[in-house]
């Protein structure tokens, strides 16, 4: 098989060589092209990654997800329900117009307008009013305390002239470092506003198949790809001298979800036994090239709100003891009970589920695997129709995720507490964190939440999926970000080649 792959590769390399290219052009291969460049509607990963090169928000987030100044050079918070933002002077949209307080007001007001139908509306639900004071001050009044407001304000700002328009997926004006040049059936091209930069143009090309993406990278048709690469392809990539591969833990948290209202799983001893019976190190090494980093909670360790937790060990003997104590003895066939494990038809997910089922069988738990097409699978999970499932939380930036997945007010369909966890003490801590005035205070409340979540084994944590960035020989200096951001492409060193 390896020889066949090498032969196919050789034929491809000799059949096609890259032709002349535009100076300063960087070509990026994407598994999925963006759906929209409109910051009011961008929710899928590809759209978020590309549009953040075009747009800027009032604030931005650093690698630890602390809020930093962006369009707003500073802000104050004189009252619990009042925020004032002071805009940075001299910032322009790509059409040359000044960024004004009226633009901010128009953009946020549009997102809050139910007629627009922005999927980001819920993140700004605490806003009562937004007003401009002169050209450079924005005043936001809230109807309730909302500590997560700042994080949501990293959304891109549009000019007032288009902020109230309907969804503009393929045409936009931003105030970021790039502007949209063209979006055709084959490519999306961004042009640097500052033409003197090394990377003057970024062209995104959709290449769904990962092998094809790497082949195009190797023969010079692409310069960069990130993520959506199967683990079995990584050894080959590492063998290619002209390719450079970088990995780091991402903000994508993989976990096993449990129905805490289920007659079997409502016992915390059963949930902990299932967790202890998993050899997570073996799973990630066998199935994911040992790249993921083991996780104990949703937030990555570098996040400002993350708290250290004890490592969940692999302890079969302890798992067996807990199941014995919980009143589930082995039957004559060695089985204590059977649970239904729902997953998608994705081959990687199926392999993971099968491996987990084999580990649980060793402690007397039989697993009935039910694989469903993604739409049907996700619909059932969202409404809480499961015993056990596995999924990932992607791109988590704000610790308010804990409210979304743990608060008793967030049972489906209102929120994502799909396992129907209910703990009045945790609810109170989450409410306090939401209303806290300072980051330090929020961190204290979220530390309690994370420890209790870990003790109660609300979810079985697996790992943080890796960011995998592969660069061709023309670029150097890219540093992957934990959230998968492509902003690092703006500062890479680009080596021009001549044919």
Buried (B, 14 or more C-beta within 10 A) or exposed (E): EEEEEEEEBEEBEEEEEBEEBEEBBBBBBBBEBBBBBBBBBBEBBBBBBBBBBBBBBBBBBEEEBBBEBBBBBEBEBEEEBEBBBBBBEEBEBBEEBBBBBBBBBBBBBBBBEEEBEBEBBEBBEBBEEBEBEEEBBBBBBBEEBBBBBBBBBBBBBBBBBBBBEEEBBBEBBBBBBBBBEEBEEEBBBBBBBEEEBBBBBBBBBBBEEBBBBBBBBBBBBBBBBBBBBEBEBBEBBEEBEEBBEBBBBBBBBBBBBBBBEBEBBEBBBBBBBBBBBBBBEEBBBBBBBBBBBBBBBBBBBBBBBBBEBEEBEBBBEBBBBBBBEBEBEBEEEEEBBEBBBBBBEEEEBBBBBBBBBEBBBEBBBBBEBBBBEEEEBBEBBEEBEBBBBBBBBBBBBBBBBBBBBBBBEBBBEEBBBBBBBBBEEBBEBBBBBBBBEEBEBBBBBBBBBBBBBBEBBBBBBBBBBBBBBBBBBBBEEBEBBBBBBBBBBBEBEBEEEEE
